[in-house]
Amino acid sequence: MNNRRVVITGLGALTPIGNTLQEYWEGLISGKSGAGLITKFDTAAHATKFACEVKNFDPLAFIDKKEVRRMDPFTHYAIATASMAVEDSKIDLSKVNLERFGVIYGSGIGGMVTWEEEHTAYINGGPRRISPFFVPKMISDIAAGQISIRYGLKGPNYATTSACATSSHAIADAFILIQRGSADIMLTGGSEAAITPMAIGGFNAARALSTWNDRYQEASRPFDKERNGFVMGEGSGSVVLEELEHAKKRGATIYGEIVGVGLTGDAFHVTAPPPGGEGAVRSMKESVRDAGIELTAVDYINAHGTSTELNDLHETQAIKTVFGEHAYKLTVSSTKSMTGHLLGAAGAIESIATILALKNGIIPPTINLDTPDPECDLDYTPKVAVKKNIKYAISNTFGFGGHNASLLFKKFEE
């Protein structure tokens, strides 16, 4: 059986640097930082007092008031960008087979806000104070379920959870299902709303977050010698994937094509990458093999680029191992320098950045790269965006637990 081609026909983004797709892209190419002091809770006792929050978002623009109260913020974000992506795709739901239109939507943590609120209610008042909506607000699969219910989508429907690789795995699964003929259209992506006292405290305890409280807009600095941890972000990204002929028949606008995925496991350590980024080496190689192209055809890598000491070093080493001399001809950038790290939603918004880079011929920058680490010696697009005509690009995401996902996108051609 010949694999079916899968294209991108709809996008939606809610990020710390923009609440719409256009705002997000403009924020990326202008080098905008989404970092600010945390407004969601009192950070007096926390070592890190800043994050990349979503700003001026009103869930009532997308969801009925009664339903808003029955959903966690991560689901608010998911429904918002799903709505944007469906609208952007111009799909007439009355004219497609909804039994072949599915949803795979991930969250690394799920309803963290709800969990903390309900646990506080339990501590203060016992189990009778727990809301009957606690479980359906908290569970990480509920965003996929709510999106499916909203649009009547009866195809494959589930969630992925693989820490920071979560939404890349969702996109990969959606791609594979369309490719093998199990669906014609998939709405996929990821959402995260984990800027909470417990989450910030927990990542501080793991020594994963930057503590540059006096220089917070400069704190996310991938590949920089002075990097000292990632910056927490939040938000959501949604992507409509569609079988090529199905998209062409309805006259869809096509942003690009997904042509390869590489999914691997480190089998090494719960938080640290293996020496040389061995798992990342295999995921990137597999994405290229899956696409059936030469390594030298890859023009751009949207790096995982977390601004942590180990990730940035080992990802750089992995890129050099995979591409050899071509690694120095590649353009690389980390958009986390602007958005912060959206955990389970990172793969979705970074895939969107990669798709738009291909479509528009512009590489978003790595901001705050003031003093490059001598061991991180590739072209990371420092400070400002660059115009470059690119045909193939990889989006990398790597998660705690040793989960690696590399998605390979192509500029669309008939």
Backbone torsions as a table, in degrees:
resi	resn	phi	psi	omega
1	MET	NA	129.5	176.3
2	ASN	-76.2	132.9	178.0
3	ASN	-65.9	139.3	178.5
4	ARG	-80.8	144.7	178.7
5	ARG	-78.4	142.6	-175.6
6	VAL	-123.3	124.8	-177.4
7	VAL	-118.5	164.4	179.2
8	ILE	-101.6	122.7	-176.3
9	THR	-122.5	-0.3	178.4
10	GLY	-158.4	142.0	-178.9
11	LEU	-137.7	146.0	174.5
12	GLY	-146.0	137.1	-176.9
13	ALA	-141.6	135.9	172.8
14	LEU	-132.5	109.1	-168.7
15	THR	-136.7	169.2	177.1
16	PRO	-66.4	-12.2	-179.8
17	ILE	-115.9	11.0	177.2
18	GLY	170.7	139.4	-175.5
19	ASN	-97.4	3.6	174.7
20	THR	-136.9	168.0	178.7
21	LEU	-58.8	-45.9	-178.4
22	GLN	-65.0	-43.5	178.3
23	GLU	-62.4	-40.9	178.8
24	TYR	-60.8	-48.7	-178.6
25	TRP	-64.3	-42.8	178.2
26	GLU	-62.6	-38.5	176.4
27	GLY	-63.2	-40.8	180.0
28	LEU	-63.8	-51.5	-173.1
29	ILE	-75.4	-16.0	176.3
30	SER	-92.5	-4.0	178.8
31	GLY	72.7	38.5	-176.9
32	LYS	-79.9	135.3	174.6
33	SER	-92.3	133.7	177.5
34	GLY	-94.4	5.0	-174.6
35	ALA	-77.7	144.6	176.0
36	GLY	-164.5	169.7	176.3
37	LEU	-65.3	141.0	-177.0
38	ILE	-65.0	130.7	179.1
39	THR	-107.7	-9.9	-171.7
40	LYS	-80.4	-20.4	178.6
41	PHE	-160.2	167.1	179.6
42	ASP	-76.0	118.4	-176.2
43	THR	-97.6	14.1	-174.2
44	ALA	-52.5	-37.9	-176.8
45	ALA	-91.3	-1.2	-175.1
46	HIS	-95.7	145.5	178.1
47	ALA	-71.2	-33.3	176.7
48	THR	-108.5	128.1	-174.1
49	LYS	-116.2	13.1	-176.5
50	PHE	-138.5	162.8	179.2
51	ALA	-166.0	177.4	174.4
52	CYS	-104.3	91.8	-177.9
53	GLU	-86.8	151.2	165.4
54	VAL	-69.9	139.2	-173.0
55	LYS	-120.1	138.8	173.3
56	ASN	57.0	38.4	178.2
57	PHE	-94.3	131.6	178.2
58	ASP	-118.1	106.4	-179.6
59	PRO	-61.6	-22.5	-179.7
60	LEU	-66.4	-14.0	175.3
61	ALA	-71.6	-15.4	-176.0
62	PHE	-126.3	-21.0	-169.1
63	ILE	-135.2	141.3	175.8
64	ASP	-59.1	144.7	-175.9
65	LYS	-55.5	-42.0	179.8
66	LYS	-63.6	-41.8	-179.2
67	GLU	-72.1	-31.7	177.2
68	VAL	-55.0	-43.1	-178.0
69	ARG	-67.4	-19.9	-177.4
70	ARG	-98.1	10.3	-178.8
71	MET	-129.1	147.3	172.3
72	ASP	-76.8	156.1	177.3
73	PRO	-54.0	-32.6	-179.6
74	PHE	-64.6	-30.6	176.3
75	THR	-76.6	-36.4	172.8
76	HIS	-54.2	-49.2	-177.9
77	TYR	-62.1	-43.4	-178.1
78	ALA	-61.5	-47.1	-179.2
79	ILE	-65.0	-37.0	179.1
80	ALA	-59.9	-50.5	-176.7
81	THR	-75.8	-29.8	173.4
82	ALA	-61.4	-42.3	177.8
83	SER	-61.8	-43.2	178.3
84	MET	-61.3	-44.2	-176.7
85	ALA	-67.6	-40.9	178.1
86	VAL	-64.3	-44.1	178.0
87	GLU	-63.1	-42.5	-179.1
88	ASP	-63.2	-34.5	-178.1
89	SER	-74.2	-17.7	-178.4
90	LYS	57.2	33.9	176.6
91	ILE	-75.2	130.0	171.8
92	ASP	-91.6	104.2	-174.0
93	LEU	-63.5	-20.4	179.0
94	SER	-78.1	-9.6	-175.8
95	LYS	-116.2	7.0	176.5
96	VAL	-119.3	157.8	178.3
97	ASN	-79.7	104.6	-175.4
98	LEU	-68.8	-16.1	176.0
99	GLU	-77.3	-10.4	176.0
100	ARG	-116.8	22.7	177.4
101	PHE	-123.2	111.0	-173.6
102	GLY	-116.2	178.0	-179.2
103	VAL	-136.0	122.9	168.1
104	ILE	-124.8	114.8	-170.7
105	TYR	-139.5	128.3	-172.5
106	GLY	-113.6	161.5	169.6
107	SER	-148.9	132.5	-178.7
108	GLY	-68.4	-34.1	-175.3
109	ILE	-120.9	-34.7	-177.2
110	GLY	85.2	-143.8	-171.5
111	GLY	-80.4	67.8	-178.9
112	MET	-65.1	-40.4	178.6
113	VAL	-60.2	-47.1	-179.6
114	THR	-62.7	-44.2	-179.6
115	TRP	-58.4	-45.9	-178.7
116	GLU	-66.8	-41.7	179.9
117	GLU	-63.5	-44.6	-176.5
118	GLU	-74.0	-31.7	176.0
119	HIS	-66.7	-38.9	175.7
120	THR	-62.5	-42.4	177.4
121	ALA	-61.0	-40.3	179.1
122	TYR	-65.2	-45.9	-179.5
123	ILE	-61.8	-40.4	-175.8
124	ASN	-81.8	-27.7	-173.7
125	GLY	-136.5	2.2	179.4
126	GLY	85.7	177.9	-173.8
127	PRO	-63.2	-23.9	179.5
128	ARG	-69.2	-15.1	179.4
129	ARG	-88.4	-3.8	179.6
130	ILE	-75.2	132.7	-178.1
131	SER	-68.1	142.9	174.1
132	PRO	-64.6	-15.0	178.8
133	PHE	-93.3	1.3	-176.2
134	PHE	-51.9	-56.3	-175.7
135	VAL	-65.3	-51.1	-179.5
136	PRO	-69.6	-11.5	171.8
137	LYS	-85.7	-29.9	-170.1
138	MET	-89.3	-39.4	-168.9
139	ILE	-62.3	140.2	-169.6
140	SER	-71.6	-17.3	178.9
141	ASP	-83.0	-6.7	-169.7
142	ILE	-69.4	-26.6	177.0
143	ALA	-63.4	-44.4	177.2
144	ALA	-60.7	-42.5	179.2
145	GLY	-64.1	-44.6	-178.7
146	GLN	-65.4	-38.9	178.3
147	ILE	-64.5	-44.0	178.8
148	SER	-59.5	-46.1	179.5
149	ILE	-63.2	-43.0	-176.8
150	ARG	-57.6	-41.3	-174.3
151	TYR	-108.3	0.9	-179.9
152	GLY	69.2	33.0	-175.3
153	LEU	-86.2	115.4	-169.7
154	LYS	-109.6	10.7	175.9
155	GLY	-78.7	-164.6	179.1
156	PRO	-51.0	134.7	-174.2
157	ASN	-144.8	112.5	176.5
158	TYR	-166.0	177.6	179.8
159	ALA	-115.6	155.1	170.1
160	THR	-114.0	148.0	174.0
161	THR	-142.4	109.3	178.2
162	SER	-146.4	48.5	-179.8
163	ALA	53.9	-128.8	-172.8
164	CYS	-71.7	-12.1	178.1
165	ALA	-94.6	3.2	-171.0
166	THR	-50.3	-58.2	-173.1
167	SER	-77.8	-19.8	170.6
168	SER	-68.4	-38.6	174.7
169	HIS	-64.7	-37.3	177.2
170	ALA	-61.4	-46.4	179.5
171	ILE	-64.5	-41.4	179.0
172	ALA	-61.1	-46.2	179.2
173	ASP	-61.9	-43.0	179.7
174	ALA	-62.0	-42.5	176.8
175	PHE	-58.8	-48.7	-177.4
176	ILE	-63.6	-40.3	-179.7
177	LEU	-64.2	-40.3	176.6
178	ILE	-69.5	-43.8	-177.7
179	GLN	-57.3	-40.3	-177.1
180	ARG	-87.8	-2.7	174.0
181	GLY	95.0	11.7	-179.8
182	SER	-82.9	-13.8	178.5
183	ALA	-156.3	161.3	176.2
184	ASP	-104.5	-32.1	-179.1
185	ILE	-136.6	141.2	175.0
186	MET	-135.8	135.0	171.5
187	LEU	-100.6	120.6	-170.6
188	THR	-141.0	164.5	179.7
189	GLY	151.0	-151.8	-178.1
190	GLY	-162.0	160.4	-177.3
191	SER	-144.1	146.7	178.0
192	GLU	-149.5	139.1	176.6
193	ALA	-141.8	74.6	-171.9
194	ALA	-119.8	26.1	172.7
195	ILE	-87.7	83.2	-175.5
196	THR	-134.2	163.7	179.9
197	PRO	-56.3	-44.4	-178.1
198	MET	-69.5	-40.9	-178.1
199	ALA	-67.7	-47.0	178.1
200	ILE	-63.6	-43.5	177.7
201	GLY	-61.7	-39.9	-179.2
202	GLY	-66.9	-44.5	178.3
203	PHE	-70.0	-30.9	171.4
204	ASN	-62.3	-44.0	179.4
205	ALA	-61.3	-32.1	177.9
206	ALA	-83.0	-0.9	180.0
207	ARG	58.4	38.5	-178.4
208	ALA	-99.3	-23.0	-175.1
209	LEU	-93.6	146.7	170.7
210	SER	-66.5	147.6	177.6
211	THR	-119.9	27.7	178.9
212	TRP	-78.3	67.6	-175.6
213	ASN	-65.7	-24.0	179.6
214	ASP	-92.8	-5.5	-179.3
215	ARG	-139.2	44.3	-167.9
216	TYR	-63.8	-31.0	179.8
217	GLN	-71.9	-13.9	178.0
218	GLU	-105.1	2.9	-169.7
219	ALA	-73.2	-32.6	177.2
220	SER	-86.0	103.0	-171.6
221	ARG	-138.0	68.3	-179.7
222	PRO	-55.4	139.4	175.4
223	PHE	69.9	4.8	178.2
224	ASP	-87.4	145.4	-178.1
225	LYS	-61.1	-29.1	-176.3
226	GLU	-94.3	9.0	-179.1
227	ARG	-59.8	142.7	-177.7
228	ASN	-143.2	29.0	177.5
229	GLY	134.0	163.2	-178.9
230	PHE	-86.7	168.0	177.1
231	VAL	-112.5	126.4	-178.3
232	MET	-67.2	136.5	175.0
233	GLY	-125.3	174.3	177.1
234	GLU	-149.4	163.4	178.5
235	GLY	138.5	-158.9	-173.2
236	SER	-157.4	152.5	172.3
237	GLY	-138.4	137.0	179.2
238	SER	-128.3	141.3	-176.6
239	VAL	-133.1	132.2	171.4
240	VAL	-96.8	117.3	174.2
241	LEU	-102.2	144.1	-174.7
242	GLU	-149.1	143.5	174.7
243	GLU	-63.6	136.4	-169.8
244	LEU	-54.5	-51.2	-176.2
245	GLU	-65.0	-35.9	176.4
246	HIS	-61.4	-43.4	-179.8
247	ALA	-66.1	-42.0	-178.5
248	LYS	-66.6	-37.6	-178.8
249	LYS	-62.5	-32.2	-179.5
250	ARG	-98.4	7.3	176.1
251	GLY	70.5	33.1	-177.0
252	ALA	-69.4	148.1	168.7
253	THR	-77.7	131.4	-176.2
254	ILE	-110.8	120.9	179.6
255	TYR	-79.1	-36.0	-175.2
256	GLY	176.5	-172.5	-176.6
257	GLU	-131.1	141.5	171.5
258	ILE	-99.6	127.2	-170.6
259	VAL	-122.9	-11.9	-179.5
260	GLY	-160.9	147.5	173.9
261	VAL	-133.9	145.3	174.3
262	GLY	-128.8	117.8	-176.3
263	LEU	-124.5	119.9	-176.9
264	THR	-139.2	166.9	175.1
265	GLY	-122.6	141.8	179.4
266	ASP	-74.5	-36.9	-174.0
267	ALA	50.2	48.0	-172.0
268	PHE	-132.3	-57.7	-170.6
269	HIS	-158.1	151.4	-175.9
270	VAL	-68.9	-28.9	-178.3
271	THR	-126.9	-27.4	-173.8
272	ALA	-95.1	143.1	175.2
273	PRO	-74.8	156.7	177.0
274	PRO	-71.9	162.0	179.6
275	PRO	-52.8	131.6	178.3
276	GLY	72.9	7.2	-178.5
277	GLY	61.1	45.2	-173.9
278	GLU	-55.9	-39.8	178.6
279	GLY	-67.4	-38.0	177.0
280	ALA	-67.0	-35.3	175.7
281	VAL	-56.9	-48.2	-177.0
282	ARG	-69.4	-36.4	-179.4
283	SER	-67.4	-42.0	178.4
284	MET	-66.2	-43.8	178.2
285	LYS	-59.8	-41.1	-178.2
286	GLU	-68.2	-36.3	178.6
287	SER	-64.3	-38.7	178.7
288	VAL	-69.6	-43.0	177.5
289	ARG	-61.6	-42.2	-178.8
290	ASP	-63.3	-35.3	179.9
291	ALA	-77.0	-18.2	179.9
292	GLY	71.7	34.8	179.8
293	ILE	-120.2	169.6	174.7
294	GLU	-81.6	150.6	178.1
295	LEU	-56.6	-35.3	-177.2
296	THR	-72.3	-7.4	178.2
297	ALA	-79.1	-18.1	-178.7
298	VAL	-74.2	128.2	-175.7
299	ASP	-104.2	-30.0	-170.8
300	TYR	-145.7	142.6	172.5
301	ILE	-124.9	120.6	168.9
302	ASN	-84.5	102.8	-170.4
303	ALA	-73.7	154.2	170.6
304	HIS	-59.7	-45.4	165.3
305	GLY	40.0	65.0	-170.1
306	THR	-82.4	-14.8	-173.5
307	SER	79.9	22.2	171.7
308	THR	-104.9	152.7	-174.5
309	GLU	-58.3	-48.5	-173.8
310	LEU	-75.1	-44.4	-177.0
311	ASN	-59.3	-50.9	-173.2
312	ASP	-64.0	-38.2	178.1
313	LEU	-66.3	-50.4	-174.9
314	HIS	-71.7	-31.0	175.6
315	GLU	-67.6	-40.3	176.1
316	THR	-60.5	-46.6	179.0
317	GLN	-61.3	-39.6	-179.9
318	ALA	-63.9	-43.9	179.1
319	ILE	-60.4	-41.8	-179.7
320	LYS	-68.7	-35.8	177.2
321	THR	-65.2	-44.0	-178.0
322	VAL	-68.9	-47.9	-168.2
323	PHE	-100.9	-9.5	178.8
324	GLY	58.8	-133.5	-178.8
325	GLU	-63.5	-27.4	179.7
326	HIS	-65.3	-21.5	178.3
327	ALA	-56.5	-31.8	-178.3
328	TYR	-84.2	-5.9	175.0
329	LYS	-100.4	-15.7	177.3
330	LEU	-69.7	152.3	166.2
331	THR	-101.4	132.4	-178.9
332	VAL	-125.3	146.7	168.2
333	SER	-154.8	158.3	175.1
334	SER	-117.7	109.9	178.2
335	THR	-75.7	-8.9	172.7
336	LYS	-63.3	-20.1	176.3
337	SER	-60.8	-23.1	-179.2
338	MET	-105.9	-42.7	-174.5
339	THR	-90.2	-14.6	-166.0
340	GLY	74.4	-173.6	-175.9
341	HIS	-101.0	112.4	-177.4
342	LEU	-87.8	16.4	176.1
343	LEU	51.8	-116.7	-176.2
344	GLY	-65.9	-17.3	177.7
345	ALA	-95.0	-3.8	-175.2
346	ALA	-59.8	-47.5	-177.4
347	GLY	-60.1	-35.2	-178.7
348	ALA	-69.2	-51.8	-176.9
349	ILE	-70.5	-28.6	178.7
350	GLU	-77.4	-31.2	171.5
351	SER	-63.8	-41.4	177.7
352	ILE	-61.6	-43.0	177.2
353	ALA	-59.9	-40.7	-179.3
354	THR	-67.1	-43.9	178.9
355	ILE	-61.4	-43.7	-179.6
356	LEU	-70.4	-31.9	175.6
357	ALA	-62.9	-42.9	177.0
358	LEU	-63.2	-47.1	-176.0
359	LYS	-66.0	-41.2	-172.5
360	ASN	-96.7	-10.1	-179.1
361	GLY	67.0	35.2	178.4
362	ILE	-133.3	129.7	178.3
363	ILE	-95.9	119.2	175.9
364	PRO	-63.5	152.0	-175.8
365	PRO	-86.2	170.1	163.1
366	THR	-102.7	104.1	-179.0
367	ILE	-80.1	167.7	177.9
368	ASN	66.1	13.6	178.1
369	LEU	-87.0	80.2	-173.6
370	ASP	-88.7	-42.2	-177.0
371	THR	-129.0	89.5	-176.1
372	PRO	-57.0	136.7	173.4
373	ASP	-65.2	126.2	-179.5
374	PRO	-56.4	-26.1	179.6
375	GLU	-85.8	-7.4	175.0
376	CYS	-112.7	90.2	-165.0
377	ASP	-118.8	28.8	176.8
378	LEU	-95.7	178.4	177.2
379	ASP	-85.2	100.5	-176.4
380	TYR	-96.6	15.1	179.9
381	THR	54.1	59.6	-174.2
382	PRO	-66.8	134.9	166.9
383	LYS	74.7	-51.2	-173.4
384	VAL	-130.4	150.4	177.3
385	ALA	-65.8	154.0	177.7
386	VAL	-129.7	144.6	175.0
387	LYS	-82.6	129.7	179.4
388	LYS	-158.3	127.1	177.3
389	ASN	-77.4	113.0	-176.4
390	ILE	-122.4	148.7	-177.1
391	LYS	-111.3	-39.1	-179.5
392	TYR	-127.4	139.1	-179.6
393	ALA	-146.3	145.2	179.5
394	ILE	-110.8	138.6	169.8
395	SER	-110.9	119.7	-178.9
396	ASN	-100.4	137.5	166.7
397	THR	-140.9	137.2	-178.4
398	PHE	-132.5	131.4	-173.0
399	GLY	-118.3	154.5	170.9
400	PHE	-49.4	139.9	-175.1
401	GLY	99.4	-6.8	178.1
402	GLY	84.8	31.0	-179.0
403	HIS	-94.5	124.1	-178.6
404	ASN	-122.4	135.2	177.1
405	ALA	-139.3	128.1	175.0
406	SER	-123.3	120.9	179.6
407	LEU	-107.4	131.4	-177.2
408	LEU	-111.6	118.3	-178.0
409	PHE	-108.4	154.4	-178.9
410	LYS	-129.9	142.2	171.6
411	LYS	-62.5	133.4	-171.4
412	PHE	-72.1	133.4	173.3
413	GLU	-137.3	142.7	179.1
414	GLU	-60.2	NA	NA
